[in-house]
Amino acid sequence: MDENIVRMRDRPTPWRTSPKLWENLKPLARRMRQEPTPAEHRLWQRPRRKQILGFRFRRQHAIDRFIVDFYCAQAQLVVEVDGPIHQYSLEQDTLREQVVTSLGLSVCCVSPMSRCLLRRTL
């Protein structure tokens, strides 16, 4: 294989998780996709299969060292669903949001209680 292609593939893009870290995060992301919270499952019904203006969303997507609930590359948007799995301390929550926004991504946090508002906006 061409040396330049290998070098480019191994170099993470600004938002992308390094291959070594991805190996550790991959089983967790898979399990989180297979066992979503009720709120995540309900919310996923809307953006799946490009139902929102044709945008493609990913579930439980790794960005840097974090796994975000939903990610849309075209819109540069991260959607986080508050719930029991997000029982971070304020510092951890702030750090995750700072890292994600420093990569040029917008973050939208929703709670299960805001589903009526979300249904209208999506």
C-alpha positions in Angstrom: 0.0 0.0 0.0 1.2 3.5 -0.8 3.0 5.0 2.2 1.2 8.4 1.9 -2.2 6.7 2.0 -1.3 4.7 5.1 0.1 7.9 6.8 -3.1 9.9 6.0 -5.4 7.1 7.2 -3.6 6.8 10.5 -3.7 10.5 11.1 -6.9 11.4 12.9 -9.0 14.3 11.5 -9.7 17.0 14.1 -13.0 15.3 15.3 -12.1 11.7 14.7 -11.0 9.3 17.4 -7.6 7.8 17.0 -7.5 4.1 15.8 -6.0 3.0 19.1 -8.7 4.7 21.2 -11.4 3.6 18.8 -10.6 0.0 19.6 -11.4 0.7 23.2 -14.5 2.7 22.5 -16.0 0.4 19.8 -17.5 -2.3 22.1 -19.1 0.4 24.3 -20.5 2.3 21.3 -21.9 -0.9 19.9 -23.5 -1.9 23.2 -25.0 1.6 23.5 -26.5 1.3 20.0 -27.9 -2.1 20.8 -29.4 -1.0 24.2 -30.5 2.6 23.8 -32.4 4.4 26.6 -36.1 4.8 25.9 -35.5 8.5 25.1 -32.7 7.7 22.7 -34.9 5.0 21.0 -37.8 7.4 20.6 -35.7 10.2 19.3 -33.9 8.0 16.9 -37.1 7.2 15.0 -37.1 10.7 13.5 -33.6 11.2 12.2 -33.0 7.6 11.0 -33.0 6.9 7.3 -32.5 10.6 6.4 -36.0 11.7 7.4 -34.8 15.2 8.4 -34.1 17.2 5.3 -32.1 14.3 3.9 -29.4 14.6 6.5 -27.7 11.4 7.7 -27.3 11.0 11.4 -25.1 8.4 13.2 -26.0 6.9 16.6 -23.5 6.6 19.4 -20.7 8.1 17.3 -17.2 8.6 18.7 -15.8 12.1 18.5 -12.3 12.5 20.1 -12.6 10.5 23.3 -16.3 10.8 23.7 -19.3 8.9 22.4 -22.1 11.2 21.4 -25.7 10.1 21.1 -26.3 11.4 17.6 -24.0 13.1 15.1 -24.7 14.7 11.7 -21.6 15.4 9.7 -23.4 17.5 7.1 -24.8 19.8 9.7 -21.8 19.6 12.0 -24.3 18.9 14.8 -24.1 16.7 17.9 -27.4 15.9 19.7 -27.1 14.7 23.3 -30.1 13.2 25.1 -30.0 13.7 28.8 -30.8 10.7 30.8 -29.4 8.2 33.3 -26.3 7.4 31.2 -25.4 11.1 31.2 -24.8 11.4 35.0 -21.6 13.2 34.5 -20.3 15.7 36.9 -20.6 19.3 35.9 -16.9 19.4 35.1 -17.0 16.3 32.8 -20.1 17.6 31.0 -18.5 21.0 30.5 -15.3 19.4 29.2 -17.1 17.2 26.7 -19.1 20.2 25.4 -15.9 22.4 25.2 -14.0 19.7 23.3 -16.8 19.1 20.8 -17.5 22.8 20.2 -13.7 23.5 19.8 -13.9 21.1 16.8 -16.4 23.4 15.2 -19.4 21.3 16.0 -22.7 22.6 17.4 -24.2 20.7 20.4 -27.9 20.4 21.1 -28.9 18.9 24.5 -32.4 17.6 24.8 -34.2 15.9 27.7 -37.0 13.4 27.5 -39.3 16.1 28.9 -38.7 18.3 25.8 -39.9 15.7 23.3 -42.9 17.8 22.3 -40.7 20.8 21.5 -38.3 18.5 19.6 -41.1 17.0 17.6 -42.0 20.5 16.4 -38.5 21.6 15.6 -37.4 18.4 13.8 
